[in-house]
């Protein structure tokens, strides 16, 4: 069954940030759509002028898009999610072009499973720490990102 972009977004938002409250889920939606809309670099090529599905299923980007991780079944994946009206509402909000104030143009987030966030992410230095929301650290692109 092929899911719509709205369905995929709702499932990804629930899977990636369902425990982070409404702002945490909006932050994830913002990052996903920032990747879809960024005018240069790796994500611009991946999105191919706005393809949400390409961004969500880019290899190695979102654990929730993977059914297996390191050879083991990943039960925390979008196919096992059951989005509620809240998840659909946030997906609609993000797809309509809204952004969570404070997340700005961030292209990455991660849960470091510790109280502090690294200064850069990913390891190639293309992102710099911007803010933390709940358990997630958010990173915006540096000048290096344009060359990815």
KABEL-V95532 format. One record per helix or strand. SS is the DSSP state (H for helix, E for strand). FROM is the first residue (numbers start at 1). LEN is the number of residues. If there is no record, write none. Layout:
SS;FROM;LEN / SS;FROM;LEN
This chain:
H;5;13 / H;21;17 / H;41;7 / H;52;5 / H;63;3 / E;68;2 / E;72;2 / H;78;3 / H;85;11 / E;106;6 / E;120;1 / E;127;7 / E;136;6 / H;143;5
